Amino acid sequence: MNLDDLAPWASDPRRTRGRRVAEPPSPPRHEHQRDRDRIVHSTAFRRLVYKTQVFLNHEGDLFRTRLTHSLEVAQLGRSMARALRLNEDLVEAIALAHDLGHTPFGHAGQDALHACMQAHGGFEHNLQSLRVVDALEVRYPAFDGLNLCFETREGILKHCSPRNAQRLVAAEPGGPAQRFIDGTRPSLEAQLVNLADEMAYNAHDIDDGVRSGLITLQQLGEVPVFAQWRDEVLTEHPQLGEQGGRRLLFETLRRLLSAQVGDLITQTSTLLAEAEPADAAAVRQLPALVALSPALQAQNAALKRFLFRELYRHPQVVASTGLARTVVAELFEAYLAQPREMPADYLQADDQARAVADYIAGMTDRYALREHHRLTGRRLFD
């Protein structure tokens, strides 16, 4: 990426708002490339390989994990950023870091930990991702965390409750949470990752759902956007109608994703041409400018409804996530009652409940199951 080719409204690393602890430059890398490299080499990033998307890690080796999901979001994001002349490296850094704070067992683990932490400020995985890069990674002699640039940190904090936003702004006025108080938008690169995340999530959950046998190609045919691309594939490759299976699914998903990418580039280009923001700062005062067309938004909404109805609420998924919630809740109770069961690093915290949440959130699926068995003597999963 040649920085001189960036659009005027892109986030230019030469004009970054900087790091919390000042550091000398690290040529030949620019600041957002440096952020990406720090994220890739972090402990939290490596742990994502054994953290769940929808299917728990022990259920199969070929289902998506938080790591594969993050890589897919980064690939989609970079492709779209290049077409829009946005900062590809910032997009990649945000994409690779956006799930660093996710608990084991996907959203089930997050919900369980949030319930456990209700009396202690709750638990939000976006906020935890920021906490990981700001404080929990221990790698450098001069500071805690990864000391990332403002733009990367802002992109990581996709959502934040009003209560936590106020707390964060009190500790860091003008920091990544300030926009939740002011009602402004993040950078275009952050907006782009938000949509790339959604696009990747829908596509790979369809793939994993079919692979698991919980949903079928026939059921997916009820979703208009899927049926549209499936029918086009079958028109061009009629032999796939007899063979069926993976080739038909993969080619349909490839075309569906390709259409979404093209639509986002077209719609966003139109919105930018109409708004004509003078620079990256002007973007923050405008409505969201990275978007799908209304037609594609409606198609995606229908696809999401299908996935919630047929996959996320499938009895088998509900049963396994229910057990996962039990594992997290019982781990929380055990560590809070016996903090010395945790590593020594977690015993010095002023807020013991938050330290327990940090420890559990950092676990992989398999480690959480081992710890639960060690502390309770029970195995909830075969």
C-alpha positions as CSV (number, residue, x, y, z in Angstrom):
1,M,0.0,0.0,0.0
2,N,1.4,3.3,-1.1
3,L,0.4,6.0,1.5
4,D,0.3,8.6,-1.2
5,D,-2.5,6.7,-2.9
6,L,-4.8,6.9,0.1
7,A,-8.1,8.8,-0.3
8,P,-8.2,12.1,1.5
9,W,-10.8,10.7,4.0
10,A,-8.7,7.6,4.8
11,S,-6.8,7.2,8.1
12,D,-3.2,8.2,7.2
13,P,-0.7,6.6,9.6
14,R,1.5,9.7,9.1
15,R,-1.1,11.7,10.9
16,T,-2.0,9.2,13.6
17,R,-3.3,10.4,17.0
18,G,-0.5,8.4,18.5
19,R,0.0,5.9,21.3
20,R,-0.6,6.3,25.0
21,V,3.1,5.9,25.6
22,A,5.2,7.7,23.1
23,E,7.7,5.5,21.1
24,P,10.2,6.2,18.4
25,P,9.3,5.2,14.9
26,S,10.1,1.7,13.6
27,P,11.0,2.0,9.9
28,P,10.3,0.7,7.4
29,R,7.0,0.0,9.0
30,H,4.4,2.7,9.5
31,E,2.5,2.9,12.7
32,H,-0.5,0.8,11.8
33,Q,1.7,-1.9,10.3
34,R,3.5,-2.0,13.6
35,D,0.2,-2.4,15.4
36,R,-0.8,-5.3,13.1
37,D,2.5,-7.0,13.8
38,R,2.2,-6.6,17.6
39,I,-1.3,-8.1,17.4
40,V,-0.2,-11.1,15.4
41,H,2.7,-11.9,17.9
42,S,0.5,-11.5,21.0
43,T,-0.5,-14.4,23.2
44,A,-4.2,-13.5,23.0
45,F,-4.1,-13.8,19.2
46,R,-2.6,-17.3,19.4
47,R,-5.3,-18.4,21.8
48,L,-8.0,-17.7,19.2
49,V,-7.1,-20.9,17.4
50,Y,-8.9,-22.8,20.2
51,K,-11.8,-20.5,20.8
52,T,-15.2,-21.2,19.4
53,Q,-17.4,-19.5,16.8
54,V,-20.7,-21.5,16.9
55,F,-19.6,-25.1,17.3
56,L,-17.5,-25.9,20.4
57,N,-13.9,-26.7,19.8
58,H,-14.1,-30.3,20.7
59,E,-16.9,-30.9,18.2
60,G,-14.7,-31.0,15.1
61,D,-11.3,-29.9,13.7
62,L,-12.7,-28.2,10.6
63,F,-15.2,-25.8,12.1
64,R,-14.3,-22.1,12.3
65,T,-12.6,-20.7,15.3
66,R,-12.1,-17.1,16.4
67,L,-8.7,-17.3,14.7
68,T,-9.9,-18.4,11.3
69,H,-12.8,-16.0,11.5
70,S,-10.4,-13.1,12.2
71,L,-8.3,-14.1,9.3
72,E,-11.3,-14.2,7.0
73,V,-12.5,-10.8,8.2
74,A,-9.0,-9.4,7.6
75,Q,-8.9,-10.8,4.0
76,L,-12.3,-9.4,3.1
77,G,-11.5,-6.1,4.8
78,R,-8.2,-5.6,3.0
79,S,-9.8,-6.3,-0.4
80,M,-12.5,-3.8,0.1
81,A,-10.2,-1.2,1.6
82,R,-7.9,-1.4,-1.4
83,A,-10.8,-0.8,-3.8
84,L,-11.9,2.2,-1.7
85,R,-8.3,3.6,-1.2
86,L,-8.6,3.2,2.6
87,N,-5.8,2.2,4.9
88,E,-5.5,-1.6,4.4
89,D,-3.1,-2.1,7.2
90,L,-5.3,-0.4,9.7
91,V,-8.2,-2.5,8.5
92,E,-6.2,-5.6,8.9
93,A,-5.0,-4.6,12.4
94,I,-8.6,-4.0,13.6
95,A,-9.8,-7.2,12.0
96,L,-7.2,-9.3,13.6
97,A,-7.7,-7.8,17.1
98,H,-11.5,-7.4,17.2
99,D,-12.1,-10.8,18.9
100,L,-9.1,-10.9,21.2
101,G,-11.4,-10.4,24.2
102,H,-13.9,-13.2,23.4
103,T,-14.4,-15.8,26.0
104,P,-14.2,-19.5,25.4
105,F,-17.4,-21.1,24.0
106,G,-18.4,-18.1,21.9
107,H,-21.4,-16.0,22.7
108,A,-22.5,-18.6,25.3
109,G,-19.4,-18.0,27.3
110,Q,-19.7,-14.3,27.0
111,D,-23.4,-14.3,28.2
112,A,-22.5,-16.5,31.2
113,L,-19.5,-14.3,32.2
114,H,-21.7,-11.2,31.8
115,A,-24.3,-12.7,34.1
116,C,-21.6,-13.6,36.7
117,M,-20.2,-10.0,36.5
118,Q,-23.5,-8.2,36.8
119,A,-22.6,-6.9,40.3
120,H,-19.1,-5.9,39.1
121,G,-19.7,-3.9,36.0
122,G,-20.7,-6.6,33.6
123,F,-18.6,-8.1,30.8
124,E,-18.5,-6.9,27.2
125,H,-16.2,-8.7,24.7
126,N,-15.4,-5.6,22.7
127,L,-14.4,-3.8,25.9
128,Q,-12.4,-6.9,26.9
129,S,-10.6,-6.9,23.5
130,L,-9.5,-3.3,24.3
131,R,-8.5,-4.3,27.8
132,V,-6.3,-7.1,26.3
133,V,-4.4,-4.7,24.1
134,D,-4.3,-1.9,26.7
135,A,-3.4,-3.9,29.8
136,L,-3.5,-7.7,29.9
137,E,-0.8,-8.5,27.3
138,V,2.6,-8.6,29.1
139,R,5.4,-8.2,26.6
140,Y,7.2,-4.9,26.8
141,P,9.4,-3.4,29.6
142,A,8.0,0.2,29.4
143,F,4.3,-0.4,29.4
144,D,1.4,-2.9,29.9
145,G,-0.5,-4.1,26.9
146,L,0.5,-3.5,23.3
147,N,0.5,0.3,23.3
148,L,-1.5,0.4,20.0
149,C,-2.3,3.6,18.1
150,F,-5.6,5.4,18.8
151,E,-7.1,4.5,15.5
152,T,-6.6,0.7,16.1
153,R,-7.9,0.9,19.6
154,E,-10.9,2.9,18.5
155,G,-11.7,0.3,15.8
156,I,-11.4,-2.6,18.3
157,L,-14.1,-0.9,20.6
158,K,-17.0,-1.6,18.2
159,H,-19.7,-1.4,20.9
160,C,-19.7,0.0,24.4
161,S,-22.5,0.4,27.0
162,P,-23.2,4.0,28.1
163,R,-22.1,3.2,31.7
164,N,-18.8,1.7,30.5
165,A,-18.3,4.5,28.0
166,Q,-18.6,7.1,30.8
167,R,-16.1,5.2,32.9
168,L,-13.6,4.9,30.1
169,V,-13.9,8.6,29.2
170,A,-13.3,9.6,32.8
171,A,-10.1,7.6,32.8
172,E,-9.1,8.7,29.2
173,P,-10.8,11.8,28.0
174,G,-10.8,11.9,24.2
175,G,-10.0,8.2,24.1
176,P,-11.6,5.4,22.0
177,A,-14.9,5.5,24.0
178,Q,-15.4,9.3,23.5
179,R,-17.5,8.7,20.4
180,F,-20.1,6.8,22.4
181,I,-20.6,9.9,24.5
182,D,-20.5,12.4,21.6
183,G,-22.5,10.4,19.2
184,T,-19.9,10.5,16.5
185,R,-18.7,7.9,14.1
186,P,-15.3,6.0,14.0
187,S,-12.9,5.9,11.1
188,L,-14.0,4.5,7.7
189,E,-11.6,1.7,8.3
190,A,-13.4,0.8,11.6
191,Q,-16.8,1.0,9.8
192,L,-15.5,-1.3,7.1
193,V,-14.3,-4.0,9.5
194,N,-17.7,-3.9,11.2
195,L,-19.4,-5.0,8.0
196,A,-16.6,-7.4,6.9
197,D,-17.1,-9.1,10.3
198,E,-20.8,-9.5,9.6
199,M,-20.3,-10.7,6.0
200,A,-17.7,-13.3,7.0
201,Y,-19.8,-14.5,10.0
202,N,-22.9,-15.2,7.8
203,A,-21.0,-17.0,5.1
204,H,-18.9,-19.3,7.3
205,D,-21.8,-20.1,9.7
206,I,-23.7,-21.4,6.6
207,D,-20.7,-23.5,5.7
208,D,-20.2,-24.8,9.2
209,G,-23.9,-25.4,9.7
210,V,-24.1,-27.6,6.5
211,R,-20.9,-29.4,7.4
212,S,-22.4,-30.2,10.8
213,G,-25.6,-31.6,9.3
214,L,-27.7,-29.1,11.3
215,I,-28.9,-27.3,8.2
216,T,-29.2,-28.5,4.6
217,L,-28.9,-27.0,1.1
218,Q,-32.6,-27.7,0.7
219,Q,-33.4,-25.5,3.8
220,L,-31.1,-22.8,2.5
221,G,-33.1,-22.7,-0.7
222,E,-35.8,-21.0,1.3
223,V,-33.6,-18.0,1.7
224,P,-34.0,-15.8,-1.4
225,V,-30.4,-14.5,-1.6
226,F,-28.9,-18.0,-1.3
227,A,-31.4,-19.5,-3.8
228,Q,-30.6,-16.7,-6.3
229,W,-26.9,-17.6,-6.4
230,R,-27.4,-21.3,-6.1
231,D,-29.7,-21.2,-9.2
232,E,-27.1,-19.2,-11.1
233,V,-24.5,-21.8,-10.3
234,L,-26.7,-24.7,-11.3
235,T,-27.5,-22.9,-14.6
236,E,-23.8,-22.7,-15.4
237,H,-22.9,-26.0,-13.9
238,P,-25.9,-28.3,-14.1
239,Q,-23.9,-31.4,-13.1
240,L,-23.7,-30.0,-9.6
241,G,-27.4,-30.5,-9.2
242,E,-26.8,-34.3,-9.4
243,Q,-23.5,-34.3,-7.5
244,G,-24.7,-31.7,-4.9
245,G,-22.5,-31.4,-1.8
246,R,-19.5,-29.2,-1.2
247,R,-18.8,-27.8,-4.6
248,L,-22.3,-26.4,-5.0
249,L,-22.2,-24.9,-1.5
250,F,-18.8,-23.3,-1.9
251,E,-19.5,-21.8,-5.3
252,T,-22.8,-20.4,-4.1
253,L,-21.2,-18.9,-1.0
254,R,-18.3,-17.5,-3.1
255,R,-20.7,-15.7,-5.4
256,L,-22.9,-14.5,-2.5
257,L,-19.8,-13.0,-0.8
258,S,-18.5,-11.5,-4.1
259,A,-21.8,-9.8,-4.7
260,Q,-21.8,-8.3,-1.2
261,V,-18.2,-7.1,-1.6
262,G,-19.1,-5.4,-4.9
263,D,-22.3,-3.9,-3.5
264,L,-20.4,-2.5,-0.5
265,I,-17.8,-0.9,-2.7
266,T,-20.4,0.6,-5.0
267,Q,-22.7,1.9,-2.2
268,T,-19.8,3.3,-0.1
269,S,-18.3,5.0,-3.1
270,T,-21.6,6.7,-3.8
271,L,-22.1,7.8,-0.2
272,L,-18.5,9.2,-0.1
273,A,-19.0,11.1,-3.4
274,E,-22.2,12.6,-2.0
275,A,-20.8,13.5,1.4
276,E,-17.3,14.6,0.1
277,P,-15.6,14.6,3.6
278,A,-12.6,16.8,3.6
279,D,-10.5,14.4,5.6
280,A,-10.6,11.6,8.1
281,A,-11.7,14.0,10.9
282,A,-14.7,15.1,8.9
283,V,-15.9,11.5,8.6
284,R,-16.6,11.4,12.3
285,Q,-19.2,14.1,12.1
286,L,-21.2,12.4,9.3
287,P,-23.6,9.4,9.3
288,A,-22.1,6.0,8.6
289,L,-20.6,6.1,5.1
290,V,-19.5,2.4,4.7
291,A,-22.7,0.5,3.9
292,L,-24.5,-2.1,1.8
293,S,-27.3,-1.0,-0.4
294,P,-30.8,-1.2,1.1
295,A,-31.6,-4.2,-1.1
296,L,-28.5,-6.1,0.2
297,Q,-29.3,-5.1,3.7
298,A,-32.7,-6.6,3.4
299,Q,-31.2,-9.8,1.9
300,N,-28.8,-10.0,4.8
301,A,-31.5,-9.5,7.4
302,A,-33.4,-12.5,5.9
303,L,-30.3,-14.6,6.0
304,K,-29.7,-13.7,9.6
305,R,-33.2,-14.6,10.5
306,F,-32.8,-18.0,8.9
307,L,-29.5,-18.7,10.8
308,F,-31.0,-17.7,14.1
309,R,-34.1,-19.9,13.5
310,E,-32.4,-22.9,12.0
311,L,-28.8,-22.9,13.3
312,Y,-28.2,-20.8,16.4
313,R,-31.5,-22.1,18.0
314,H,-31.1,-25.7,16.9
315,P,-31.6,-28.0,19.8
316,Q,-28.1,-29.5,19.5
317,V,-26.5,-26.0,19.5
318,V,-28.7,-24.9,22.4
319,A,-27.8,-28.0,24.4
320,S,-24.1,-27.6,24.0
321,T,-24.1,-23.8,24.7
322,G,-26.2,-24.5,27.8
323,L,-23.5,-26.8,29.1
324,A,-20.9,-24.2,28.1
325,R,-22.6,-21.6,30.2
326,T,-22.6,-23.9,33.2
327,V,-18.8,-24.5,32.8
328,V,-18.1,-20.7,32.8
329,A,-20.5,-20.0,35.7
330,E,-19.0,-22.7,37.8
331,L,-15.4,-21.7,37.0
332,F,-16.3,-18.1,38.1
333,E,-17.7,-19.3,41.4
334,A,-14.8,-21.6,42.0
335,Y,-12.1,-19.0,41.3
336,L,-13.9,-16.3,43.3
337,A,-14.1,-18.6,46.3
338,Q,-10.6,-20.0,45.8
339,P,-8.5,-17.3,44.0
340,R,-5.3,-19.2,44.7
341,E,-6.4,-21.7,42.1
342,M,-5.5,-19.1,39.6
343,P,-1.9,-18.1,38.5
344,A,-0.1,-15.7,40.9
345,D,-0.4,-12.8,38.4
346,Y,-4.1,-12.7,39.0
347,L,-3.9,-12.5,42.8
348,Q,-2.6,-9.0,43.1
349,A,-5.6,-7.3,41.5
350,D,-7.7,-4.7,43.4
351,D,-10.9,-6.0,41.8
352,Q,-10.8,-9.8,42.3
353,A,-14.0,-10.4,40.4
354,R,-12.5,-8.6,37.4
355,A,-9.3,-10.6,37.7
356,V,-11.4,-13.8,37.6
357,A,-13.2,-12.6,34.5
358,D,-9.9,-11.7,32.8
359,Y,-8.6,-15.2,33.6
360,I,-11.6,-17.0,32.3
361,A,-12.0,-14.8,29.2
362,G,-8.4,-15.6,28.2
363,M,-9.0,-19.4,28.3
364,T,-9.4,-21.6,25.2
365,D,-12.4,-24.0,25.1
366,R,-10.3,-27.0,25.9
367,Y,-8.4,-25.3,28.8
368,A,-11.7,-24.2,30.3
369,L,-13.0,-27.8,30.1
370,R,-9.8,-29.1,31.7
371,E,-10.0,-26.5,34.5
372,H,-13.6,-27.2,35.1
373,H,-12.9,-30.9,35.4
374,R,-10.0,-30.3,37.7
375,L,-12.0,-28.0,40.1
376,T,-15.3,-29.9,40.1
377,G,-14.4,-33.5,39.2
378,R,-17.2,-33.5,36.6
379,R,-17.1,-33.8,32.8
380,L,-20.0,-32.1,31.1
381,F,-18.9,-32.9,27.6
382,D,-18.1,-36.3,26.2
